[in-house]
Amino acid sequence: MTRRLPRLLPAALLISGLAALMPAQAAPDAQLLQQGEYLAVASDCTACHTATADKPFAGGKVIASPVGEIISTNITPSTRDGIGGYSEQQFSDALRNGIRADGARLYPAMPYTAYATLTDEDIHALYTYFMQGVKPVDAPVPETRLPFPLNLRLSMAVWNALFLKTPGYQPDPAHSASWNRGRYLAEGAAHCATCHTPRGFLMQEKESEALTGAQVGPWYAPNITADPVSGIGQWSRQELVTYLHTGRVVGKAQAAGSMAEAITHSFHYLTDSDRAAIAEYILSVPDTTATAGASRFGQGEPGNPLAAYRGQPFNAATDEEGARLFSGNCASCHGSHGQGTPDGYYPSLYHNAATADVNPSNLIAAILYGVERETQEGKVLMPPFGDQPNALNHLSDQQVATLSTWLLKQYGHGGHAVSAAQVAEIRAGGPASPLVWLAQLGVGVGALAVATVAFLLWRRRTRRTL
């Protein structure tokens, strides 16, 4: 080896000299990569496309939707299982038009209707990051299989023609640069309307009711308009900034479900100026559907309902059963008065949007699925009480209904009793859309009509030959 070294040295020097020149030309722009990574974080790609932490962006996560379960795809630069073979134009078409490289249509569970807002410059930065800044993972994922006829992806071409916006963003000169930045992020990368805007019969966003609240699987994305009663108009801008950063505002709300994921993977990492810009924009959006009523913030008061039952046997009466369930499952963390902890780690059960909202979905879902989010301030964890049938803390549908009803009465708005059927629906992933069986009925009626016409034509032709 030592004898050959001098003879190989000139060639080695030539190769190393060429290598020194090549990386300078081929190396990705560090600033562009950073911009793309930031946009990927702002778009919360991790929440949907990462099933396990050891395979970021490799897909495979099952996402509940009103029309069935949708499985997220591999968006690493794997040429076998991911998007490694995509050109930048194909990447843009998928992101803004919902069209894969093979021409198949995406379902709008992937929020391409929001990503259509992204500028060409941001699309280029995202493409650069995913192709050069993400590790390729060769991991195939199962195909999404929705019930017929929604499994016919070609039908999305009609849906896009009806509801997809023209790509791009036009600033509003009547507002500040900060407001426009907030609107660009909220309507685009952060896709706030995707969850917080109610959907129409064809699962399209009702733009006239933007951000007024919608069911998202088992959770309810509440009204976040500027209306002081129906929305979050009572919040200060700083409170909203704090919520986006930490996932909680003491005495008002705490993030759970998909919003907790958005805090953990996305909003928490945005710059202070971008969080402030989003807050400025969100707190300017009116509620065109607002009606008279009570705000979901500031309701309820502390109390020690357990004192009345101390020393007395429980006899399965509804109120006593609710108190027993509270005592055995909730009081140790939330306090015997429902006051929570002084640092707010365990929130109070009064002055809490989950117990004060007229829609009990989030209270039910929190009990069933627990709460988990992670920020620089630490990890917040509430264990689930409904998804472990063999666990000691597993609660049945009726028990969750009884506990929820009791909590609403004791610490929230009162409201109507929660039924076991409501709990079962949330446990199953949330309300299903009637679109599935109506589409199937439509196909059946159409097939029957075609068969009837064919039969009449055949019968007419037969009579002529006779």
C-alpha positions in Angstrom: 0.0 0.0 0.0 2.8 2.4 0.9 4.7 1.6 -2.3 1.7 2.5 -4.5 0.8 5.7 -2.8 3.4 8.0 -4.7 2.2 6.7 -8.1 -1.5 7.3 -7.2 -0.9 10.7 -5.7 -1.2 12.8 -8.9 -4.5 11.1 -9.8 -5.8 11.4 -6.3 -4.9 15.1 -6.3 -6.8 15.6 -9.6 -9.9 13.7 -8.3 -9.9 15.7 -5.0 -9.5 18.9 -7.0 -12.5 18.0 -9.2 -14.5 17.0 -6.1 -13.8 20.3 -4.5 -15.3 22.1 -7.4 -18.4 19.8 -7.8 -19.9 20.2 -4.4 -19.8 24.0 -4.7 -22.0 23.7 -7.8 -24.3 20.8 -6.7 -24.7 21.7 -3.0 -28.2 22.9 -2.2 -28.7 26.5 -1.1 -28.7 26.4 2.7 -31.1 29.4 3.0 -33.5 27.8 0.5 -33.4 24.5 2.5 -34.1 26.4 5.7 -37.0 28.2 4.1 -38.4 25.0 2.8 -38.1 23.3 6.2 -39.8 26.2 7.9 -42.7 26.0 5.4 -43.0 22.2 6.0 -43.2 22.9 9.7 -45.8 25.7 9.1 -47.8 23.3 6.9 -47.7 20.6 9.7 -46.7 17.9 7.3 -45.4 15.8 10.2 -48.8 15.4 11.8 -50.3 13.5 8.9 -47.4 12.0 7.1 -45.4 10.5 10.1 -46.9 7.4 11.6 -43.8 6.6 13.7 -41.0 8.9 14.9 -38.3 6.8 13.4 -39.7 7.2 9.9 -40.5 10.9 9.4 -42.7 11.7 6.4 -42.9 8.0 5.4 -46.7 8.0 5.6 -48.9 5.2 6.8 -50.9 7.1 9.3 -54.6 6.4 9.3 -56.7 9.6 9.2 -60.4 9.4 10.2 -62.7 11.3 7.8 -66.5 11.4 7.5 -66.4 9.3 4.4 -64.0 6.6 5.7 -60.3 6.1 6.7 -57.6 7.8 4.6 -54.0 6.6 4.8 -51.3 9.2 4.4 -48.7 8.7 1.7 -44.9 8.5 1.8 -43.6 12.0 0.9 -39.9 11.2 1.4 -37.6 11.4 -1.7 -37.7 7.6 -2.0 -37.9 6.8 -5.7 -39.5 3.5 -4.9 -42.2 4.4 -2.4 -42.1 8.2 -2.1 -42.0 11.3 -4.3 -38.3 11.0 -5.3 -39.3 10.8 -9.0 -41.5 13.9 -8.9 -40.4 16.9 -11.0 -41.0 20.3 -9.4 -44.1 20.8 -11.6 -45.5 17.4 -10.5 -44.8 18.4 -6.9 -46.6 21.7 -7.4 -49.6 19.9 -9.1 -49.9 17.6 -6.1 -49.6 20.4 -3.6 -51.9 23.0 -5.3 -54.1 21.0 -7.6 -54.4 17.6 -5.8 -53.0 15.6 -8.8 -50.3 13.0 -8.2 -47.5 12.4 -10.6 -49.3 9.3 -12.0 -52.3 11.5 -12.8 -54.5 10.1 -9.9 -56.5 12.6 -7.9 -55.9 13.2 -4.2 -58.7 13.4 -1.7 -59.0 16.9 0.0 -58.1 15.3 3.4 -54.7 16.4 2.0 -55.4 20.2 2.3 -54.4 21.1 -1.3 -57.3 23.5 -1.4 -55.3 25.6 1.2 -51.9 24.9 -0.2 -53.1 26.3 -3.5 -52.5 29.7 -1.8 -48.7 29.1 -1.6 -46.6 31.2 -4.0 -44.3 29.7 -6.6 -41.3 30.8 -4.5 -42.5 28.8 -1.5 -43.4 25.8 -3.6 -39.8 25.8 -5.0 -38.4 26.0 -1.4 -40.6 23.2 -0.3 -39.6 21.0 -3.3 -35.9 21.7 -2.6 -36.3 20.7 1.1 -38.2 17.5 0.5 -35.9 16.4 -2.3 -32.6 17.4 -0.7 -33.2 17.9 3.0 -35.4 14.9 3.9 -34.0 11.4 4.2 -35.5 8.9 1.8 -37.4 6.1 3.4 -38.3 3.0 1.4 -41.5 2.0 3.1 -44.6 1.2 1.1 -48.0 2.2 2.6 -51.4 0.6 2.0 -53.7 2.2 -0.5 -56.7 4.2 0.8 -59.8 2.3 0.1 -63.0 4.3 0.5 -66.4 2.7 -0.1 -67.7 2.7 -3.7 -68.2 5.1 -5.5 -66.0 7.4 -3.5 -63.1 5.2 -4.3 -63.3 6.4 -7.9 -60.6 9.1 -7.7 -61.6 10.5 -11.1 -64.7 12.0 -9.5 -62.4 14.5 -7.7 -61.8 16.2 -11.1 -65.4 17.4 -10.9 -65.0 18.3 -7.2 -61.9 20.4 -8.0 -63.7 22.1 -10.9 -66.4 23.2 -8.4 -64.4 24.1 -5.4 -60.6 24.5 -6.0 -59.3 28.0 -5.9 -57.0 29.5 -8.5 -53.4 29.0 -7.2 -51.6 32.0 -5.8 -52.0 34.7 -3.2 -53.0 38.3 -3.7 -52.2 40.7 -0.8 -54.9 43.0 0.4 -53.6 46.6 0.2 -56.2 47.8 2.7 -54.4 45.9 5.5 -50.9 45.9 7.0 -48.1 43.7 5.9 -48.4 41.8 9.2 -52.1 41.1 8.6 -51.4 39.9 5.1 -48.6 37.6 6.3 -51.0 36.2 8.9 -53.7 35.7 6.3 -51.2 34.0 3.9 -50.2 31.6 6.6 -53.6 31.0 8.1 -55.3 30.4 4.7 -52.3 28.6 3.2 -49.6 26.6 5.0 -51.4 26.5 8.4 -54.7 25.6 6.6 -56.9 26.8 9.6 -60.1 26.7 7.5 -59.6 23.0 6.7 -60.5 22.1 10.2 -62.4 25.1 11.6 -64.8 25.7 8.6 -68.0 23.7 8.3 -68.4 21.5 5.3 -71.3 21.3 2.8 -73.0 18.3 1.4 -70.2 17.5 -1.0 -67.6 18.0 1.8 -66.6 21.4 0.5 -65.7 24.3 2.8 -68.6 26.7 3.3 -66.6 29.9 2.7 -69.4 32.1 3.9 -69.1 30.4 7.3 -65.3 30.5 7.4 -63.7 29.5 10.8 -67.1 29.2 12.5 -66.4 25.6 13.8 -66.6 22.1 12.4 -66.4 18.5 13.4 -63.1 16.9 12.6 -63.3 13.2 13.3 -64.0 12.7 17.0 -63.0 16.2 17.9 -64.7 19.5 17.3 -62.6 22.4 15.9 -64.4 25.3 17.6 -65.4 28.7 16.3 -62.3 30.9 16.1 -63.7 34.0 14.5 -63.5 37.4 16.2 -67.1 37.3 17.5 -66.9 37.9 21.3 -69.7 35.4 22.0 -69.5 32.6 19.4 -65.8 32.9 18.7 -62.6 34.1 20.5 -63.2 37.8 20.3 -62.8 38.0 24.1 -59.2 36.9 23.7 -56.4 39.4 23.5 -53.9 39.1 20.7 -51.3 38.0 23.2 -53.5 35.3 24.6 -53.9 33.8 21.1 -50.1 34.1 20.5 -49.6 32.3 23.8 -52.1 29.6 22.8 -50.3 29.0 19.5 -47.0 28.7 21.3 -48.0 26.6 24.3 -51.4 25.1 23.5 -53.2 26.6 26.5 -54.6 29.8 27.9 -55.3 29.4 31.6 -59.0 29.7 32.5 -60.0 29.5 28.8 -58.8 26.6 26.7 -56.2 23.9 26.1 -55.3 22.1 22.9 -56.1 18.5 22.4 -56.5 16.1 19.5 -55.4 17.4 16.1 -54.9 20.9 17.5 -52.5 19.5 20.1 -50.6 17.9 17.2 -50.5 21.2 15.3 -49.1 23.0 18.4 -46.5 20.2 19.0 -45.3 19.9 15.4 -46.1 23.3 13.9 -47.3 26.5 15.6 -44.9 26.0 18.5 -41.9 26.4 16.1 -43.0 29.4 14.2 -41.3 32.7 14.8 -42.9 35.2 17.2 -43.7 37.5 14.4 -45.5 34.8 12.4 -47.6 33.8 15.4 -48.4 37.4 16.0 -49.4 37.9 12.4 -51.7 34.8 12.5 -53.3 36.2 15.6 -53.8 39.6 14.0 -55.5 38.0 11.1 -57.7 35.5 12.9 -58.9 38.1 15.3 -60.2 40.2 12.4 -62.4 37.5 10.8 -66.1 38.1 11.5 -68.7 35.5 12.2 -71.5 36.0 9.6 -73.6 33.3 11.3 -73.4 34.6 14.9 -76.6 34.4 17.0 -77.4 35.5 20.5 -76.1 33.2 23.2 -73.5 32.7 25.9 -69.7 32.6 25.3 -68.0 29.2 26.0 -65.4 31.1 28.1 -65.7 32.0 31.7 -68.6 29.6 32.5 -69.0 27.5 35.6 -67.6 27.8 39.1 -65.6 25.7 41.6 -67.4 23.4 44.0 -66.9 20.3 46.0 -69.8 18.0 45.0 -68.1 15.0 46.6 -68.7 16.3 50.1 -72.4 15.5 49.8 -71.6 11.9 49.2 -68.8 11.4 51.8 -69.6 8.5 54.0 -72.6 7.5 51.9 -72.8 4.4 49.8 -73.3 4.8 46.0 -76.5 3.3 44.7 -76.0 3.8 40.9 -78.3 6.8 40.7 -77.1 9.0 37.8 -75.9 11.9 39.8 -74.2 9.8 42.4 -72.6 7.6 39.7 -71.2 10.7 38.0 -69.7 11.8 41.3 -68.2 8.4 41.9 -66.7 8.3 38.4 -65.3 11.8 38.9 -63.8 10.9 42.3 -62.2 7.7 41.0 -60.9 9.0 37.7 -60.6 12.8 37.7 -60.4 14.4 41.1 -56.8 13.2 41.8 -55.5 15.5 39.0 -58.2 18.1 38.5 -58.9 18.6 42.3 -61.9 17.8 44.4 -63.3 21.3 43.5 -62.5 20.9 39.8 -60.0 23.7 40.3 -57.0 22.1 38.6 -53.4 22.8 39.7 -52.0 26.3 40.4 -49.6 26.1 37.5 -52.4 25.2 35.1 -50.7 21.9 34.1 -54.0 20.2 35.0 -56.6 22.7 33.9 -59.7 23.6 35.9 -62.9 22.0 34.8 -64.8 25.3 35.1 -63.8 28.3 33.0 -62.9 25.6 30.5 -64.1 25.6 26.9 -64.5 21.8 26.9 -67.2 21.8 29.6 -68.8 25.1 28.5 -69.2 24.4 24.7 -72.7 23.4 23.7 -71.1 20.7 21.6 -69.8 18.0 24.0 -67.5 16.3 21.5 -64.2 17.6 22.9 -65.2 16.7 26.5 -66.1 13.1 25.4 -63.0 12.8 23.1 -60.7 14.0 25.9 -62.0 11.4 28.2 -61.8 8.6 25.6 -58.5 9.5 23.9 -56.7 11.6 26.5 -54.7 14.7 25.8 -51.0 14.8 24.7 -48.9 17.7 23.4 -45.3 18.6 23.8 -43.7 22.1 23.8 -40.5 23.6 25.2 -42.5 24.2 28.4 -42.8 20.4 28.8 -45.0 17.5 27.9 -48.7 17.6 28.8 -50.3 14.2 29.2 -53.8 13.1 30.3 -54.3 9.3 30.0 -57.1 7.9 27.8 -60.0 6.3 29.6 -61.7 4.7 26.6 -59.4 3.0 24.2 -58.0 0.2 26.4 -60.8 -2.4 26.9 -58.7 -4.5 29.3 -57.2 -1.6 31.3 -58.3 -0.8 34.8 -59.2 2.7 33.9 -61.3 1.7 30.8 -64.8 3.4 30.9 -67.8 2.1 28.9 -69.9 4.2 26.6 -72.5 4.6 29.3 -69.9 5.5 32.0 -68.4 8.2 29.8 -71.9 9.5 29.0 -72.7 9.6 32.8 -69.4 11.3 33.7 -69.7 13.8 30.8 -73.3 14.7 31.8 -72.2 15.2 35.4 -69.2 17.4 34.5 -71.3 19.6 32.2 -73.9 20.0 34.9 -71.4 20.6 37.7 -68.8 22.7 36.1 -70.0 23.7 32.6 -73.0 25.2 30.9 -75.4 22.5 32.1 -76.8 21.6 28.8 -78.5 18.4 27.7 -77.5 14.9 28.9 -74.9 13.1 26.9 -76.1 9.7 25.7 -74.2 6.5 25.3 -74.9 6.6 21.6 -73.1 10.0 21.3 -70.1 8.5 23.1 -70.1 5.4 20.8 -70.1 7.7 17.8 -67.1 9.6 19.0 -65.3 6.3 20.0 -65.9 5.1 16.4 -64.1 8.2 15.0 -66.8 10.8 14.8 -70.0 11.4 12.7 -70.1 9.8 9.3 -71.2 11.7 6.3 -74.4 10.7 4.5 -72.5 11.3 1.3 -71.4 7.7 1.2 -74.8 6.0 1.2 -76.4 8.8 -0.9 -73.7 8.3 -3.5 -74.2 4.6 -3.4 -78.0 5.2 -3.7 -77.4 7.5 -6.7 -75.3 4.9 -8.4 -77.9 2.3 -7.7 -80.7 4.5 -9.1 -78.6 5.3 -12.1 -77.8 1.7 -12.8 -81.5 0.8 -12.4 -82.5 3.6 -14.8 -79.9 2.4 -17.4 -81.2 -1.2 -17.0 -84.8 0.0 -17.4 -84.1 1.9 -20.6 -82.1 -1.0 -22.0 -85.0 -3.4 -21.2 -87.6 -1.0 -22.9 -85.4 -0.7 -26.0 -84.9 -4.5 -26.2 -88.7 -5.0 -25.7 -89.5 -2.5 -28.4 -87.1 -4.1 -30.8 -88.5 -7.5 -30.1 -92.0 -6.4 -30.8 -90.9 -5.0 -34.2 -89.4 -8.3 -35.2 -92.6 -10.1 -34.4 
